[in-house]
Amino acid sequence: MRQITFELQAQCPVTRARAGIIHTEHGDIPTPVFMPVGTQGTVKGLSQRDLREDIHAPIILGNTYHLFLRPGHELIRKLGGLHKFMNWPGAILTDSGGFQVFSLSGLRKISEAGVTFQSHLNGDTCKFTPASTVDVQLALGSDIMMVLDECPPYPVTRESARASMERTVRWARRGFEHYRSVIDSSPTRHALFPIVQGSMFPELRHQCADQLLELDADGYAVGGLSVGEPRPLSLEMVEATEPQLPQDRPRYAMGVGMPDELPEYVARGIDMMDCVLPSRNARNGWLFTSQGKVVMKHAKHRDDPGPLDPNCSCYTCRTHSRAYLRHLFQAGEILFSSLATRHNVHFYIQTMREMRESILEGRFPQYLKVVRDRQVLAS
């Protein structure tokens, strides 16, 4: 039985871009979709009302590593799961926490059984296994869960990348074996996605995807991106992997990207993306607009009475001037982070919405050309 389903509505005849709907227990997700990152049960600076009523996000992310350490998955389970805990009615995807654990470097140890690591909060020794990360995510009540994978850094040798990829496949098989032993008894629906790894070696990506297809999962992710590699190489890995993935399942590129990169991933058949850039850059005064980036510290915005982006309908652009936003930024006011994040996340989701409309209307190649031409002018 499928835990989620994917309805393909349109596909671009020139590129691999496609539009569809992911059906989950907590609502439908029109694709392509950008998923705001709510690492610790919150998208920094935004309320759930902001996300739902102004930004119209159908799905957000939570992170297994952070929620496992604080407040703990058993507490969240006791309080009704992550949806109820954070009062979020839409869908939730959770990462397995593998990326965070592997970024700990000296604080973790990898074995065939899983990963042993020290909490960055208090130094406690913890362990993630392919089965335990499934159990934690089931306790959180995630609509879409991710397997535990090994995410190698960049660059890495072919031998190391192969060993890492093969371990990821073994972990995925063990994770799915445990998942299938418990999911039938669950009263709610929770999908589990495996993650294609292989660093920047196309042949390893091919081998990984081939083996993960045997799991017959509800969707597939492409991981190991945005780990320091040049962006063309990231796109090349997606392009090498996507044709092997099932047409009737959603594809998720993890941790990407800048606004002008989003259409490039969509053009290569990606349906789902996430990235911390819109919220992180917002807090640092770097805002994305239809007219290019706006850096709030620049003095030219000091007395500008106009909106941040005249082509944007978000709350921030409807209600406040660039001059006021710059004042808040220079003064270090918390309100700036909230207003700026509200705009940036809205901009990302609106960008995906425009791409979706262009695919449905058969004009995605023209949309993509405009984006690429704009990039050439900007450079």
C-alpha positions as CSV (number, residue, x, y, z in Angstrom):
1,M,0.0,0.0,0.0
2,R,1.3,3.4,-1.0
3,Q,1.7,5.8,1.9
4,I,1.7,8.8,-0.4
5,T,0.8,9.0,-4.1
6,F,2.1,11.2,-6.9
7,E,-0.2,12.4,-9.7
8,L,1.6,13.6,-12.8
9,Q,-0.3,16.4,-14.4
10,A,2.0,17.7,-17.1
11,Q,5.5,17.3,-18.5
12,C,7.6,19.6,-20.6
13,P,8.3,18.1,-24.0
14,V,11.7,19.9,-24.3
15,T,13.1,19.5,-20.8
16,R,12.4,17.0,-18.0
17,A,10.3,19.5,-16.0
18,R,7.0,18.2,-14.8
19,A,4.0,19.4,-12.7
20,G,2.1,17.1,-10.4
21,I,0.5,16.7,-7.0
22,I,1.7,14.7,-4.0
23,H,-1.2,13.4,-2.0
24,T,-0.5,13.0,1.7
25,E,-2.5,12.5,4.8
26,H,-2.0,16.2,5.7
27,G,-3.0,17.6,2.4
28,D,-2.0,17.8,-1.3
29,I,1.3,19.3,-2.3
30,P,1.4,20.8,-5.8
31,T,4.8,20.3,-7.5
32,P,7.4,21.5,-8.2
33,V,7.5,22.6,-4.6
34,F,10.0,24.4,-2.4
35,M,9.9,23.3,1.3
36,P,10.8,25.8,4.0
37,V,13.3,24.4,6.5
38,G,11.9,24.3,10.0
39,T,14.8,22.5,11.6
40,Q,13.7,22.5,15.2
41,G,9.9,22.6,14.7
42,T,10.0,26.2,13.5
43,V,11.0,28.2,10.4
44,K,13.1,30.8,12.1
45,G,11.4,34.1,12.4
46,L,8.0,32.9,11.1
47,S,4.8,31.8,12.8
48,Q,2.8,28.9,11.4
49,R,0.1,31.4,10.5
50,D,2.7,33.3,8.4
51,L,3.5,30.1,6.6
52,R,0.0,29.0,6.1
53,E,-2.0,32.2,5.4
54,D,0.5,34.6,3.8
55,I,3.2,32.3,2.3
56,H,0.8,29.3,1.5
57,A,3.4,26.6,2.2
58,P,1.9,23.2,1.8
59,I,4.8,21.4,3.4
60,I,7.7,22.2,5.7
61,L,10.8,20.3,7.0
62,G,11.8,19.2,10.4
63,N,15.2,17.7,11.4
64,T,15.4,14.4,13.2
65,Y,18.9,15.1,14.7
66,H,17.8,18.3,16.4
67,L,14.4,17.2,17.5
68,F,15.9,13.9,18.8
69,L,18.3,15.9,21.0
70,R,15.7,18.5,22.1
71,P,13.0,18.2,23.2
72,G,13.1,14.5,22.3
73,H,11.0,12.4,20.0
74,E,9.2,10.6,22.9
75,L,8.0,13.9,24.3
76,I,6.8,14.9,20.9
77,R,5.0,11.6,20.5
78,K,3.4,12.0,23.9
79,L,2.1,15.4,23.0
80,G,0.5,14.1,19.8
81,G,3.3,14.2,17.2
82,L,5.1,17.1,15.5
83,H,2.0,18.4,13.7
84,K,0.1,18.9,16.9
85,F,3.2,19.9,18.9
86,M,3.9,22.8,16.6
87,N,0.3,23.3,15.5
88,W,1.0,22.8,11.8
89,P,-1.9,21.4,9.7
90,G,0.1,20.8,6.5
91,A,2.5,18.0,5.5
92,I,5.9,17.5,7.2
93,L,9.1,16.0,5.8
94,T,11.9,15.1,8.2
95,D,15.5,14.4,7.3
96,S,17.0,11.4,9.0
97,G,19.6,13.6,10.7
98,G,22.4,11.9,8.8
99,F,23.7,15.1,7.3
100,Q,24.0,16.9,10.7
101,V,25.6,13.9,12.3
102,F,28.2,13.6,9.5
103,S,29.0,17.3,9.8
104,L,30.0,16.7,13.4
105,S,33.4,15.3,12.1
106,G,35.4,14.5,15.3
107,L,32.3,14.0,17.4
108,R,31.0,10.9,15.5
109,K,32.1,7.4,14.6
110,I,30.7,5.4,11.7
111,S,30.3,1.6,11.8
112,E,28.3,-0.9,9.9
113,A,25.6,-0.7,12.6
114,G,25.1,3.0,12.3
115,V,26.6,6.2,13.7
116,T,27.7,7.0,17.2
117,F,28.0,10.7,18.0
118,Q,28.2,13.2,20.8
119,S,25.4,15.6,21.3
120,H,26.6,19.2,20.5
121,L,24.3,20.3,23.4
122,N,25.7,18.4,26.3
123,G,28.2,15.9,25.1
124,D,26.0,12.8,25.7
125,T,26.8,9.8,23.6
126,C,24.0,8.9,21.1
127,K,23.5,6.5,18.3
128,F,21.6,6.4,15.1
129,T,20.9,3.2,13.3
130,P,18.9,2.6,10.1
131,A,16.0,1.3,12.2
132,S,16.2,3.8,15.0
133,T,16.0,6.8,12.7
134,V,12.8,5.3,11.3
135,D,11.4,4.9,14.8
136,V,12.3,8.5,15.7
137,Q,10.5,9.8,12.6
138,L,7.5,7.7,13.2
139,A,7.3,9.1,16.7
140,L,7.4,12.6,15.2
141,G,4.6,11.6,12.8
142,S,6.3,12.8,9.6
143,D,4.4,12.4,6.4
144,I,7.7,11.8,4.5
145,M,10.7,10.3,6.3
146,M,14.2,9.8,5.0
147,V,16.5,6.8,5.5
148,L,19.8,7.1,7.3
149,D,22.5,7.7,4.7
150,E,26.2,8.6,4.6
151,C,26.8,12.0,3.1
152,P,30.5,12.3,2.0
153,P,32.2,15.7,1.8
154,Y,33.6,17.2,-1.4
155,P,36.0,16.4,-2.7
156,V,36.4,12.7,-1.9
157,T,38.3,9.9,-3.6
158,R,36.4,7.4,-5.8
159,E,37.2,4.6,-3.4
160,S,35.8,6.5,-0.4
161,A,32.8,7.5,-2.4
162,R,32.1,3.9,-3.4
163,A,32.4,2.6,0.1
164,S,30.1,5.4,1.4
165,M,27.6,4.7,-1.4
166,E,27.6,1.0,-0.7
167,R,27.1,1.6,3.0
168,T,24.2,3.9,2.2
169,V,22.5,1.2,0.2
170,R,23.0,-1.4,2.9
171,W,21.6,1.0,5.5
172,A,18.6,1.8,3.2
173,R,17.8,-1.9,2.9
174,R,17.9,-2.4,6.7
175,G,15.9,0.8,7.2
176,F,13.2,-0.4,4.8
177,E,13.1,-3.9,6.3
178,H,12.4,-2.4,9.7
179,Y,9.9,0.2,8.3
180,R,7.9,-2.5,6.5
181,S,7.8,-4.5,9.7
182,V,6.0,-1.7,11.6
183,I,4.2,0.5,9.1
184,D,1.2,-1.9,8.5
185,S,0.2,-1.5,12.1
186,S,0.4,2.3,12.0
187,P,-3.0,4.0,12.0
188,T,-1.5,6.9,10.0
189,R,0.4,7.0,6.8
190,H,4.2,7.7,6.6
191,A,6.3,7.4,3.5
192,L,10.0,6.5,3.5
193,F,12.4,7.8,0.8
194,P,15.8,6.3,0.2
195,I,18.7,8.7,-0.8
196,V,20.8,8.3,-3.9
197,Q,24.5,9.0,-3.1
198,G,27.8,8.5,-4.9
199,S,29.5,11.9,-4.5
200,M,30.4,13.5,-7.9
201,F,30.9,10.2,-9.8
202,P,28.0,9.5,-12.2
203,E,28.7,5.8,-12.4
204,L,28.4,5.5,-8.6
205,R,25.1,7.4,-8.8
206,H,23.9,5.0,-11.4
207,Q,24.8,2.0,-9.3
208,C,23.2,3.5,-6.2
209,A,20.0,4.3,-7.9
210,D,19.7,0.9,-9.5
211,Q,20.0,-0.8,-6.2
212,L,17.6,1.5,-4.4
213,L,14.9,0.9,-7.0
214,E,14.6,-2.6,-5.6
215,L,13.1,-1.0,-2.5
216,D,10.0,0.1,-4.5
217,A,9.8,3.3,-2.4
218,D,7.1,5.9,-2.5
219,G,9.6,8.5,-3.6
220,Y,13.4,9.0,-4.1
221,A,15.8,11.7,-3.0
222,V,19.1,12.8,-4.5
223,G,21.5,13.6,-1.7
224,G,25.1,14.6,-1.3
225,L,24.5,18.0,-3.0
226,S,25.5,21.4,-1.8
227,V,28.5,20.0,0.1
228,G,31.0,22.4,-1.5
229,E,31.0,21.2,-5.1
230,P,30.7,23.7,-8.1
231,R,27.0,24.1,-9.0
232,P,27.4,22.8,-12.5
233,L,28.7,19.5,-11.0
234,S,25.6,19.3,-8.7
235,L,23.3,19.7,-11.7
236,E,25.3,17.1,-13.6
237,M,24.8,14.6,-10.8
238,V,21.0,15.2,-10.8
239,E,20.9,14.9,-14.6
240,A,22.8,11.6,-14.4
241,T,20.5,10.2,-11.7
242,E,17.0,11.4,-12.7
243,P,16.3,9.2,-15.7
244,Q,16.7,6.1,-13.6
245,L,14.1,7.2,-11.0
246,P,10.4,6.1,-11.4
247,Q,8.2,8.5,-13.4
248,D,5.3,7.9,-11.0
249,R,7.1,8.8,-7.8
250,P,8.3,12.2,-6.6
251,R,12.0,13.2,-6.8
252,Y,13.6,15.3,-4.1
253,A,16.9,17.2,-4.5
254,M,18.2,17.8,-1.0
255,G,19.6,21.1,0.2
256,V,19.3,23.2,-3.0
257,G,19.6,26.1,-4.1
258,M,19.7,29.8,-5.0
259,P,16.6,31.3,-6.7
260,D,18.1,31.2,-10.3
261,E,19.1,27.5,-9.7
262,L,15.7,26.3,-8.8
263,P,14.5,26.2,-12.5
264,E,17.6,24.3,-13.5
265,Y,16.8,21.5,-11.1
266,V,13.2,21.5,-12.2
267,A,14.3,21.3,-15.8
268,R,16.1,18.1,-14.8
269,G,13.0,16.4,-13.5
270,I,13.1,17.4,-9.8
271,D,9.8,17.8,-8.0
272,M,10.9,18.8,-4.4
273,M,13.6,21.0,-3.0
274,D,14.6,22.6,0.3
275,C,17.3,25.0,1.4
276,V,18.1,27.2,4.4
277,L,19.3,30.0,2.1
278,P,16.0,32.1,2.1
279,S,15.8,32.2,5.9
280,R,19.5,32.4,6.7
281,N,20.2,35.1,4.1
282,A,17.2,37.1,5.2
283,R,18.5,37.3,8.7
284,N,21.8,38.6,7.3
285,G,20.1,41.3,5.3
286,W,20.3,39.6,1.9
287,L,17.0,39.6,0.2
288,F,15.8,38.0,-3.1
289,T,13.6,40.0,-5.4
290,S,12.3,39.9,-9.0
291,Q,14.8,42.7,-9.7
292,G,17.8,40.8,-8.3
293,K,19.3,40.7,-4.8
294,V,18.9,43.6,-2.3
295,V,21.6,44.0,0.4
296,M,20.0,45.9,3.2
297,K,23.1,47.5,4.6
298,H,23.7,49.5,1.4
299,A,23.1,53.2,2.1
300,K,21.1,53.6,-1.1
301,H,18.1,52.1,0.7
302,R,18.2,54.6,3.6
303,D,15.6,56.9,2.3
304,D,13.8,54.7,-0.3
305,P,10.1,54.9,0.2
306,G,9.3,52.1,-2.3
307,P,8.5,48.5,-1.5
308,L,11.2,45.9,-1.3
309,D,9.8,44.2,-4.5
310,P,7.0,46.0,-6.4
311,N,6.2,42.7,-8.1
312,C,5.7,40.8,-4.8
313,S,2.4,40.4,-3.0
314,C,3.8,39.2,0.4
315,Y,3.0,41.0,3.6
316,T,6.4,42.6,3.9
317,C,6.2,44.2,0.4
318,R,2.6,45.3,0.9
319,T,3.2,47.1,4.1
320,H,6.8,48.3,4.5
321,S,9.3,50.5,2.6
322,R,12.9,49.7,1.9
323,A,13.8,52.6,4.2
324,Y,11.9,51.1,7.1
325,L,13.4,47.7,6.5
326,R,16.9,49.1,6.4
327,H,16.3,51.0,9.6
328,L,15.2,47.8,11.3
329,F,18.3,46.0,10.0
330,Q,20.7,48.7,11.1
331,A,19.1,48.8,14.5
332,G,19.3,45.1,15.0
333,E,15.6,44.8,15.6
334,I,14.1,41.3,15.7
335,L,11.2,42.4,13.5
336,F,13.6,42.7,10.6
337,S,14.5,39.0,10.7
338,S,10.8,38.2,10.7
339,L,9.8,40.5,7.8
340,A,12.8,39.6,5.7
341,T,12.3,35.9,6.2
342,R,8.7,36.2,5.4
343,H,9.6,37.8,2.1
344,N,12.4,35.5,1.1
345,V,10.4,32.3,1.8
346,H,7.4,33.8,-0.1
347,F,9.7,34.6,-3.0
348,Y,11.0,31.0,-3.2
349,I,7.5,29.5,-3.0
350,Q,6.1,32.0,-5.5
351,T,9.0,31.2,-7.9
352,M,8.0,27.5,-7.7
353,R,4.4,28.4,-8.3
354,E,5.3,30.4,-11.4
355,M,7.3,27.4,-12.7
356,R,4.4,25.1,-12.1
357,E,2.1,27.3,-14.0
358,S,4.5,27.6,-16.9
359,I,4.8,23.7,-17.1
360,L,1.0,23.3,-17.0
361,E,0.6,26.0,-19.7
362,G,3.3,24.5,-21.9
363,R,5.7,27.5,-21.7
364,F,8.4,26.3,-19.4
365,P,11.2,26.5,-22.0
366,Q,10.4,30.2,-22.4
367,Y,10.4,30.7,-18.6
368,L,13.8,28.9,-18.4
369,K,15.3,31.1,-21.2
370,V,14.2,34.3,-19.4
371,V,15.9,33.1,-16.2
372,R,19.1,32.1,-18.0
373,D,19.2,35.4,-20.0
374,R,18.8,37.3,-16.8
375,Q,21.8,35.4,-15.3
376,V,23.9,36.3,-18.3
377,L,23.1,40.0,-17.9
378,A,23.8,39.9,-14.2
379,S,27.2,38.4,-14.7
